Amino acid sequence: MARMFLNGQAMEGGPFHHHLRGAPLVARTRTAPGYRLFSIQDVCPGLLPDPGVGTAVEGEVYDVPDEVLRDHLLPTEPPELEFGIIRLQDGSSSFSMLLRRGELERGVHKEISDFGGWRPYLKSLGREN
């Protein structure tokens, strides 16, 4: 099993939640401070570690079986993201998808850190998902 922090469309109620194949929710939580959040074409969020900021991002932690992670969840992630490890607000670590190295420099992703999470950002656009 892998602890996986989700902060986008695979969260509960999201259009990609079914890719979790029933993996149990462990916690609704936030990252530790030190993360920025970007919108990737308003389709999904990209989390970026940045120790120079105090922002924490909301999300959900799931206990995902390795085969579900490998065969169902990771293959659905966009190429702008990569698999990594983050720190949560309680000090523990979790796997998560992060903005791929080099993506920030492309200058095409809108920073949405001030919203504190993907869902508040979508709400500002008048969307739920």
C-alpha positions in Angstrom: 0.0 0.0 0.0 1.1 3.5 -0.7 -0.1 6.7 1.1 -1.0 9.0 -1.8 -1.9 12.7 -1.4 -4.5 13.8 -4.0 -5.3 17.4 -4.5 -7.2 17.4 -7.8 -9.7 15.6 -9.9 -9.2 12.2 -8.2 -10.4 13.5 -4.9 -13.7 12.3 -3.5 -16.5 13.4 -5.9 -14.0 14.2 -8.7 -14.3 12.8 -12.2 -11.2 10.6 -11.8 -11.9 9.3 -8.3 -12.9 5.9 -9.8 -9.3 5.3 -10.7 -8.7 4.7 -7.0 -10.7 1.5 -7.3 -12.1 1.9 -3.8 -8.9 2.7 -2.0 -9.7 4.0 1.5 -9.6 7.6 2.4 -7.1 8.0 5.3 -7.4 11.8 5.9 -8.6 15.1 4.6 -5.6 17.3 5.2 -3.2 19.9 3.9 0.4 19.9 2.8 2.9 21.4 5.2 3.6 25.0 4.4 6.0 25.4 1.5 4.0 24.5 -1.6 2.7 26.4 -4.6 -0.2 25.4 -6.7 -0.7 25.8 -10.4 -3.5 25.2 -12.8 -2.6 23.1 -15.8 -5.0 24.3 -18.5 -7.8 24.4 -15.8 -7.9 20.6 -16.1 -5.8 19.6 -13.1 -3.6 21.2 -10.4 0.2 21.0 -10.2 1.8 21.1 -6.8 5.3 22.6 -6.6 7.5 22.5 -3.5 8.9 25.9 -2.6 10.4 26.3 0.8 10.3 30.1 0.4 6.5 30.3 0.6 4.1 29.6 3.6 1.3 28.2 1.5 -0.3 24.9 2.4 -2.5 23.1 -0.1 -5.7 21.1 0.8 -6.1 17.5 -0.3 -6.9 14.0 0.6 -4.7 11.1 1.6 -5.6 7.6 0.4 -4.1 4.2 1.2 -3.7 3.0 -2.4 -2.7 -0.6 -3.3 0.5 -0.6 -5.3 -1.2 -2.3 -8.3 -3.9 0.4 -8.3 -1.3 3.1 -8.2 0.7 1.5 -11.0 -2.0 0.3 -13.3 -4.9 2.8 -12.8 -4.0 6.1 -11.1 -0.5 7.0 -12.4 -1.2 6.2 -16.1 -4.0 8.8 -16.0 -1.8 11.7 -14.8 -0.9 14.4 -17.4 2.7 14.6 -18.7 3.2 18.0 -16.8 3.2 16.1 -13.5 5.7 13.6 -12.0 5.5 11.2 -9.0 7.2 12.5 -5.9 7.1 12.8 -2.1 5.7 15.7 -0.1 5.4 16.6 3.6 2.0 16.9 5.1 0.8 19.3 7.8 1.3 16.7 10.5 5.0 16.3 9.5 4.5 12.9 7.9 5.4 12.1 4.2 3.2 11.0 1.4 3.5 10.3 -2.3 1.9 12.9 -4.5 2.0 14.2 -8.1 4.2 17.3 -8.5 4.7 19.8 -11.2 7.4 18.2 -13.4 10.8 19.9 -13.4 11.0 22.5 -16.2 7.3 23.1 -16.3 7.4 26.3 -14.3 10.0 27.7 -16.7 7.6 27.2 -19.6 5.5 30.0 -18.2 2.2 28.5 -19.3 0.6 27.4 -15.9 -1.4 29.9 -13.9 -0.5 30.1 -10.2 -3.5 29.5 -8.0 -1.7 29.1 -4.6 -3.8 31.9 -3.0 -6.9 29.7 -3.4 -5.3 27.1 -1.1 -6.6 24.2 -3.1 -8.0 23.0 -6.4 -11.7 23.0 -5.4 -11.7 26.6 -4.2 -10.1 27.6 -7.5 -12.7 25.7 -9.5 -15.4 27.3 -7.5 -14.0 30.7 -8.5 -14.5 29.7 -12.1 -18.1 28.6 -11.4 -17.2 24.9 -11.6 -17.4 21.9 -9.3 -15.1 19.6 -11.3 
